[in-house]
Amino acid sequence: MRSSTTIRDVAAAAEVSISTVSRTMAHPELVASGTREHVLAIARDLRYRPALGASTDRARPGMLGLVVPDLENPFFGLIAKGVQARARSAGMLVVVSDIEEDGMLERTMLESIASGVDGLILCSPRGDDENILDVARRVPTVTANREVTGVPSVMFDEDRGMTSSLRHLQALGHRRIAYAGGPLQSWTHRRRAQAVHRFAEQESDVGLIDLGSFQPYLSGGLGAADQALAAGVTAIVAFNDLLALGILDRLAQRGVRVPEDMSVTGIDNVSAATYVRPHLTTVDVPRVRMGRTAVDLLLSTMHDGAPAPSPILPAELIVRDSTAVAPVVVDR
């Protein structure tokens, strides 16, 4: 007769999460040796045996959870592609959850999936640090495109990306530059806005106009473009490519020539950046590589039982047709 001891009993006695017990039974090679031996010893003492066919069966592939803000945004789609490819090569499955840019939904989603996966990758999470740390205490967790002290993360070099765009515009003679920001709850927006303001403080010949926050979609470009024109700038740095593409569309509607009258830059290098005319100057961030690196970082953390070093991936400016020498502004 099989012991009536449950996986919850083992987790409580070993003072680890249920997912750690599950991972120890199904994929012991992914668990730090000290933790693995401790859990197995407790399981032996309690005479715990996983039910045949239960989630801890050795035949079950490891399960990773990936939580993203919005799969309609091509930025997150390519990260998910990298996660899927790397996890598949490691013999693991991925459950993807789209929170639709809703921080409350993200919190609910994390509560529901944390106990059912062996590890979590949170891509640009919208929740506060404490919520993320709480989840990380229960299941191995890595953040992608977000820095949380105490949680392994993989990020892009946001400072370099933003500074390269601004230096490019400065070299072209632009002296009044607008920044069209992203969602207020976005850590990436705050990081990019800080880089822009820092550049403006260091370069006294450049005047920065902060236009505020916009939804990171084509629709957000409507208000951003109108505000930039009202501010009298000659260049706009957008939070991401989708917002920049919306800005290009609105400028065309208003008869503003790009790049002759206004230069525009984005960030992400989505494929649509080369589908429009003019082609969009943007900062390339290796999103598939971020997804793959996030899985490697998570597997390392799961195996070693301790946070691994957090890598920072390069961000490179790609100059295309949407930027040019600043127009001559005649004072009236």
HUBELSUL-V702362 format. One record per residue. N is the residue number from 1. PHI is phi in radians with two decimals (999 if undefined). OMEGA is omega in radians with two decimals (none if undefined). BURIAL is b if it has 16 or more other ideal C-beta (glycine too) atoms within 10 Angstrom, else e. Layout:
BEGIN
((N PHI OMEGA BURIAL) (N PHI OMEGA BURIAL))
END
This chain:
BEGIN
((1 999 -3.10 e) (2 -1.31 3.12 e) (3 -1.03 3.11 e) (4 -1.46 3.11 e) (5 -1.11 -3.12 b) (6 -1.83 3.11 e) (7 -1.09 3.10 b) (8 -1.16 3.11 e) (9 -1.10 3.14 b) (10 -1.13 -3.13 b) (11 -1.06 -3.13 b) (12 -1.16 -3.11 e) (13 -1.20 -3.13 b) (14 -1.50 -3.11 b) (15 1.01 3.04 e) (16 -2.30 3.13 b) (17 -1.35 3.08 b) (18 -1.05 -3.12 b) (19 -1.13 3.10 b) (20 -1.18 3.08 b) (21 -1.10 3.13 b) (22 -1.03 -3.12 b) (23 -1.17 3.12 b) (24 -1.08 -3.12 b) (25 -1.32 -3.04 b) (26 -1.53 -3.07 b) (27 -2.45 -3.08 b) (28 -1.04 -3.13 e) (29 -1.19 -3.14 e) (30 -1.62 -3.06 b) (31 -1.94 3.10 b) (32 -0.95 -3.01 b) (33 -0.99 -3.14 e) (34 -1.11 3.12 e) (35 -1.15 -3.13 b) (36 -1.04 -3.11 b) (37 -1.14 3.13 e) (38 -1.12 -3.13 b) (39 -1.13 -3.13 b) (40 -1.12 3.11 b) (41 -1.14 3.10 e) (42 -1.09 -3.14 b) (43 -1.07 3.11 b) (44 -1.16 -3.14 e) (45 -1.06 -3.11 e) (46 -1.54 -3.13 b) (47 0.98 3.13 e) (48 -1.43 3.03 b) (49 -2.32 3.10 e) (50 -1.06 3.07 b) (51 -1.15 3.13 e) (52 -1.05 -3.13 e) (53 1.54 3.12 e) (54 -1.28 -3.04 e) (55 -1.13 3.13 b) (56 -1.62 3.08 b) (57 -1.02 -3.09 e) (58 -1.04 -3.13 e) (59 -1.31 -3.08 e) (60 -1.33 3.07 b) (61 -1.16 3.02 e) (62 -1.10 -3.07 b) (63 -2.14 3.06 b) (64 -1.91 3.04 b) (65 -1.83 3.09 b) (66 -2.12 -3.13 b) (67 -1.98 -3.10 b) (68 -2.20 -3.13 b) (69 -1.21 -3.03 b) (70 -2.93 -3.12 b) (71 -1.27 3.06 e) (72 -1.22 3.10 e) (73 -1.38 -3.09 b) (74 -1.07 3.07 b) (75 -1.01 -3.09 b) (76 -1.37 3.13 b) (77 -1.06 -3.13 e) (78 -1.29 3.04 b) (79 -1.09 3.11 b) (80 -1.06 3.12 b) (81 -1.08 3.10 e) (82 -1.13 3.11 b) (83 -1.08 -3.12 b) (84 -1.05 -3.08 b) (85 -1.11 -3.11 e) (86 -1.22 3.13 b) (87 -1.12 3.13 b) (88 -1.07 3.14 e) (89 -1.18 3.10 e) (90 -1.62 3.12 b) (91 1.33 -3.10 e) (92 -2.10 3.09 b) (93 -1.76 -3.12 e) (94 -2.18 3.00 b) (95 -1.81 -3.08 e) (96 -1.80 3.11 b) (97 -2.14 3.14 b) (98 -1.82 -3.07 b) (99 -1.63 3.06 b) (100 0.98 3.11 e) (101 1.02 -3.09 b) (102 -2.01 -3.11 e) (103 -1.07 3.13 b) (104 -1.18 3.09 e) (105 -1.13 3.10 b) (106 -1.04 -3.12 b) (107 -1.09 3.12 b) (108 -1.11 -3.13 e) (109 -1.09 -3.13 b) (110 -1.12 3.13 b) (111 -1.09 -3.04 e) (112 -1.41 -3.05 e) (113 -1.82 -3.03 b) (114 -1.03 -3.08 b) (115 -1.43 -3.07 e) (116 -1.85 -3.12 e) (117 -2.20 3.14 b) (118 -1.54 3.12 b) (119 -2.90 -3.08 b) (120 -2.21 2.95 b) (121 -2.06 3.14 b) (122 -1.81 -3.09 b) (123 -1.66 -3.11 b) (124 0.80 -3.10 b) (125 -1.08 -3.09 b) (126 -1.67 -3.11 b) (127 -1.31 3.14 b) (128 -1.38 -3.06 e) (129 -1.04 -3.07 b) (130 -1.12 3.10 e) (131 -1.12 3.13 b) (132 -1.19 3.12 b) (133 -1.11 3.12 e) (134 -1.09 3.11 b) (135 -1.15 -3.11 b) (136 -1.12 3.10 b) (137 -1.27 -3.08 e) (138 -1.72 -3.10 b) (139 -2.60 3.10 b) (140 -0.92 -3.01 b) (141 -2.36 3.04 b) (142 -2.26 3.03 b) (143 -1.80 3.07 b) (144 -2.10 -3.12 b) (145 1.12 3.09 b) (146 -2.89 -3.14 b) (147 -1.85 3.06 e) (148 -2.30 -3.12 b) (149 -1.01 -3.14 e) (150 1.71 3.13 e) (151 -2.11 3.10 b) (152 -1.03 -3.09 b) (153 -2.53 2.99 b) (154 -2.21 -3.03 b) (155 -2.36 2.98 b) (156 -1.62 3.09 b) (157 -1.41 -3.06 b) (158 -1.06 -3.11 b) (159 -1.05 -3.13 b) (160 -1.13 -3.14 b) (161 -1.07 -3.12 b) (162 -1.18 -3.11 b) (163 -1.13 3.13 b) (164 -1.13 3.08 b) (165 -1.11 -3.09 b) (166 -1.19 3.12 b) (167 -1.17 3.08 e) (168 -1.08 3.13 b) (169 -1.18 3.11 b) (170 -1.06 3.14 b) (171 -1.13 3.11 e) (172 -1.48 3.07 b) (173 1.66 3.13 e) (174 -1.33 -3.10 b) (175 -2.12 3.01 e) (176 -2.16 -3.03 b) (177 -2.11 3.12 b) (178 -1.80 2.99 b) (179 -1.95 3.07 b) (180 -1.76 -3.00 b) (181 -1.45 3.14 b) (182 -1.74 -3.09 b) (183 -1.07 -3.11 b) (184 -1.06 -3.10 e) (185 -1.39 -3.09 b) (186 -1.48 3.06 b) (187 -1.08 3.14 b) (188 -1.09 3.08 b) (189 -1.02 -3.12 b) (190 -1.10 3.14 e) (191 -1.14 -3.13 b) (192 -1.21 3.12 b) (193 -1.11 3.11 b) (194 -1.08 -3.14 e) (195 -1.12 3.13 b) (196 -1.14 -3.12 b) (197 -1.15 3.11 e) (198 -1.10 3.12 e) (199 -1.10 -3.12 b) (200 -1.11 3.11 b) (201 -1.20 -3.10 e) (202 -1.45 -3.08 e) (203 -1.92 -3.03 b) (204 -1.16 -3.11 e) (205 -1.50 -3.13 e) (206 -1.93 3.06 b) (207 -1.71 -3.11 e) (208 -1.78 3.03 b) (209 -2.00 3.10 b) (210 -1.52 -3.07 e) (211 -1.42 -3.13 b) (212 1.77 -3.04 e) (213 -1.82 3.14 b) (214 -2.41 3.04 b) (215 -1.15 -3.00 b) (216 -1.40 -3.12 b) (217 -2.29 3.09 b) (218 -0.98 -3.10 b) (219 -1.08 3.14 e) (220 -1.17 -3.12 b) (221 -1.20 -3.13 b) (222 -1.02 -3.12 b) (223 -1.21 -3.12 b) (224 -1.10 -3.14 b) (225 -1.14 -3.13 b) (226 -1.08 -3.14 b) (227 -1.17 3.13 b) (228 -1.13 3.12 b) (229 -1.14 3.13 b) (230 -1.15 -3.11 e) (231 -1.42 3.09 e) (232 1.28 3.12 e) (233 -1.49 3.08 b) (234 -1.95 3.13 b) (235 -2.64 3.13 b) (236 -2.26 3.00 b) (237 -1.81 -3.08 b) (238 -1.69 -3.13 b) (239 -1.01 3.08 b) (240 -2.63 -3.07 b) (241 -1.16 -3.11 b) (242 -1.07 3.09 b) (243 -1.12 3.13 b) (244 -1.10 3.12 b) (245 -1.15 3.06 b) (246 -1.12 3.10 b) (247 -1.13 3.10 b) (248 -1.01 -3.12 b) (249 -1.12 -3.13 e) (250 -1.17 3.10 b) (251 -1.08 3.10 b) (252 -1.11 3.11 e) (253 -1.05 -3.08 e) (254 -1.63 3.07 e) (255 1.30 3.12 e) (256 -1.61 -3.09 b) (257 -1.45 3.06 e) (258 -2.06 0.22 b) (259 -1.78 -3.04 b) (260 -1.05 -3.11 e) (261 -1.73 -3.07 e) (262 -2.61 3.03 b) (263 -1.71 -3.10 b) (264 -2.38 3.04 b) (265 -2.24 3.08 b) (266 -2.23 3.06 b) (267 -2.50 3.02 b) (268 2.21 -3.08 b) (269 1.03 3.05 b) (270 -1.24 -3.07 b) (271 -1.06 -3.13 e) (272 -1.15 -3.14 e) (273 -1.10 3.11 b) (274 -1.85 3.11 e) (275 -1.54 -3.07 e) (276 -1.71 3.02 b) (277 -2.15 -0.03 e) (278 -1.31 3.04 b) (279 -1.07 -2.99 e) (280 -1.49 2.93 b) (281 -1.22 -3.02 b) (282 -2.67 3.06 b) (283 -1.83 -3.14 b) (284 -1.43 3.04 b) (285 -2.14 -3.03 b) (286 -1.31 -3.00 b) (287 -1.25 3.09 b) (288 -1.08 3.11 b) (289 -1.10 3.11 b) (290 -1.07 3.13 b) (291 -1.08 3.12 b) (292 -1.12 -3.12 b) (293 -1.13 3.13 b) (294 -1.09 3.11 b) (295 -1.16 3.11 b) (296 -1.02 3.14 b) (297 -1.15 3.13 b) (298 -1.16 3.13 b) (299 -1.08 3.10 b) (300 -1.11 3.13 b) (301 -1.14 3.13 b) (302 -1.11 -3.09 b) (303 -1.33 -3.05 b) (304 -1.49 -3.14 e) (305 1.27 3.14 e) (306 -2.53 -3.14 e) (307 -1.02 3.08 b) (308 -1.59 3.09 b) (309 -1.00 -3.10 e) (310 -1.60 -3.12 b) (311 -1.36 3.03 e) (312 -2.06 -3.08 e) (313 -1.55 -3.08 b) (314 -1.23 3.03 e) (315 -2.25 -3.01 b) (316 -2.12 3.11 e) (317 -1.26 3.03 b) (318 -2.05 -3.09 b) (319 -1.52 3.09 e) (320 -2.22 -2.93 b) (321 -1.48 -3.03 e) (322 -1.49 3.07 b) (323 -2.24 -3.13 b) (324 -2.74 3.12 b) (325 -0.98 -3.10 e) (326 -1.06 3.08 b) (327 -1.20 3.09 b) (328 -1.32 3.14 e) (329 -1.72 -3.12 e) (330 -1.68 3.11 e) (331 -1.26 3.12 e) (332 -1.96 none e))
END
